[in-house]
Amino acid sequence: LYQVGLELSKNKRGLHRKEDERDNTDKLIGLLVKLLSKKIGHSYGNVHKPVIATIYNDLVKLAEDEKISMTGMSKSTIYKKIGDSLLALEYESE
């Protein structure tokens, strides 16, 4: 909590602003995954049920091809972030 207070005092941004930013990032990730599934389909699933495993495998291949480090982006982390992002969109639409 102390560290959060220090961070907030450094950049003069309120906690609500950071939460809004996180929510918006989740929505963006969820929308991008749905768009990818809608445009490509097939192995990526569909807009209602994207296949995270295929998306993850292709992200790893892309990172390797582009020589981008996957440090901090384990399989479980990516699955959780995409899953949470898709849930954020469900809550938004209710």
C-alpha positions in Angstrom: 0.0 0.0 0.0 2.9 2.3 0.8 4.4 1.7 -2.6 1.1 2.4 -4.3 0.9 5.7 -2.4 4.4 6.6 -3.5 3.7 5.7 -7.1 0.5 7.8 -7.1 2.2 10.8 -5.5 5.0 10.6 -8.1 2.9 10.8 -11.2 -0.1 12.8 -9.8 -2.6 10.2 -11.1 -5.4 9.0 -9.0 -6.0 5.3 -8.3 -9.3 5.4 -10.1 -7.5 6.6 -13.2 -5.1 3.6 -13.1 -8.1 1.3 -12.6 -9.9 2.9 -15.6 -6.7 2.4 -17.6 -6.4 -1.2 -16.7 -10.1 -1.8 -17.5 -9.7 -0.1 -20.9 -6.6 -2.2 -21.7 -8.5 -5.4 -20.8 -11.3 -4.3 -23.2 -8.8 -3.5 -25.9 -7.1 -7.0 -25.6 -10.5 -8.7 -25.5 -11.7 -6.8 -28.6 -8.5 -7.6 -30.5 -8.8 -11.3 -29.7 -12.4 -11.3 -30.9 -11.5 -9.4 -34.0 -8.7 -11.9 -34.8 -11.1 -14.8 -34.3 -13.8 -13.1 -36.4 -11.4 -12.2 -39.3 -9.4 -15.5 -39.4 -11.9 -17.9 -37.8 -11.2 -21.7 -38.2 -8.3 -22.6 -35.8 -8.8 -19.2 -34.0 -12.4 -20.1 -33.1 -15.1 -17.6 -33.6 -16.0 -14.2 -32.1 -18.0 -15.9 -29.3 -15.4 -18.6 -28.4 -11.8 -17.7 -29.4 -9.2 -20.5 -29.2 -6.6 -19.1 -26.8 -4.2 -22.0 -27.4 -3.9 -21.3 -31.1 -3.5 -17.5 -30.5 -0.8 -18.3 -27.9 1.2 -20.6 -30.2 1.1 -18.0 -33.0 2.2 -15.2 -30.6 5.2 -17.3 -29.6 6.1 -18.0 -33.2 5.7 -14.3 -34.0 7.9 -13.3 -31.1 10.6 -15.7 -32.2 10.4 -14.5 -35.8 10.6 -10.8 -34.7 13.3 -11.6 -32.1 11.0 -10.2 -29.3 11.6 -11.5 -25.8 8.8 -13.5 -24.2 10.2 -12.8 -20.7 7.3 -12.4 -18.3 4.8 -13.7 -20.8 4.4 -17.3 -19.8 1.7 -19.5 -21.2 -0.3 -19.2 -18.0 0.1 -15.4 -18.0 -1.2 -15.0 -21.5 -4.1 -17.4 -21.0 -5.1 -15.5 -17.8 -4.8 -12.0 -19.5 -6.8 -13.1 -22.5 -9.4 -14.9 -20.3 -9.7 -11.9 -18.0 -10.0 -9.6 -21.0 -12.8 -11.6 -22.6 -14.6 -11.7 -19.2 -14.3 -7.9 -19.0 -16.2 -7.7 -22.3 -18.9 -10.0 -21.0 -19.4 -7.9 -17.9 -19.5 -4.8 -20.1 -22.3 -6.2 -22.3 -24.5 -7.2 -19.4 
